[in-house]
Amino acid sequence: MPNELTQPHQPLTLDASIATLLYLFHTQALGATELPNPRSAANIDQLLRALATRPDVGDLIRDTCEDLSDTWSHVVNGHFCKSSGCMT
């Protein structure tokens, strides 16, 4: 979760809101009973990488997208496991 949200008495910025929603969607997708199929995982990874490389995106969103993309690249490559098993 973005560190900005844990700081006391800080106004919630638009970037923090967007980063939080990205993180929420990420954890919901990976917490599902079955992982997304490799094609969907590849699309998610590609979109996160594209968003991270946009010049008009702030550092918080860029860092969040890069972190989440790292996880999705593991899903795409079949190197992601959770309690219900590994993606093959």
C-alpha positions in Angstrom: 0.0 0.0 0.0 1.3 3.5 -0.7 3.2 4.9 2.2 1.5 8.3 1.7 -1.7 6.8 3.1 -0.1 5.9 6.4 1.2 9.3 7.2 -0.9 11.2 9.8 -2.8 14.3 8.8 -1.8 14.3 5.2 -4.4 15.3 2.6 -5.2 12.4 0.3 -3.9 13.2 -3.2 -5.3 12.1 -6.5 -2.1 10.0 -7.1 -2.5 8.3 -3.7 -6.1 7.5 -4.5 -5.2 6.0 -7.9 -2.3 4.0 -6.5 -4.5 2.7 -3.8 -7.2 1.6 -6.3 -4.5 -0.1 -8.4 -3.2 -1.9 -5.3 -6.8 -3.0 -4.4 -7.5 -4.4 -7.8 -4.2 -6.1 -7.8 -4.8 -7.8 -4.4 -8.3 -8.8 -5.3 -7.2 -10.4 -8.6 -4.4 -12.3 -7.0 -6.6 -13.3 -4.0 -9.2 -14.9 -6.2 -9.7 -18.7 -6.0 -8.1 -19.1 -9.4 -5.4 -16.9 -10.8 -6.2 -15.0 -14.1 -5.2 -16.9 -17.2 -1.8 -16.1 -18.6 -3.2 -14.0 -21.4 -5.1 -11.8 -19.0 -2.1 -11.6 -16.7 0.1 -10.5 -19.6 -2.4 -7.8 -20.5 -2.5 -6.5 -16.9 1.4 -6.6 -16.9 1.5 -4.7 -20.2 -1.0 -2.0 -19.1 0.9 -1.5 -15.8 4.2 -1.1 -17.6 2.7 1.3 -20.2 1.2 3.4 -17.4 4.5 3.4 -15.5 6.4 4.8 -18.6 4.1 7.7 -19.3 5.9 11.0 -18.8 2.7 12.6 -17.3 2.4 10.1 -14.5 3.6 11.0 -11.0 6.3 9.1 -9.0 3.8 7.4 -6.7 1.7 5.9 -9.5 4.9 5.1 -11.5 6.4 3.3 -8.5 3.2 1.4 -7.7 2.8 0.3 -11.3 6.4 -0.9 -11.5 6.0 -2.9 -8.2 2.7 -4.5 -9.3 4.0 -5.2 -12.8 6.9 -7.2 -11.2 4.4 -9.5 -9.6 2.3 -9.9 -12.7 5.4 -10.7 -14.8 5.9 -13.7 -12.4 2.3 -14.7 -13.0 2.8 -14.5 -16.7 5.9 -16.6 -16.5 4.3 -19.2 -14.2 6.5 -18.4 -11.2 3.7 -17.3 -8.9 2.3 -19.5 -6.2 -0.2 -19.1 -3.4 -1.9 -21.4 -0.9 -4.2 -22.9 -3.6 -1.3 -23.8 -5.8 1.0 -22.5 -8.4 0.0 -21.2 -11.8 1.1 -23.5 -14.6 
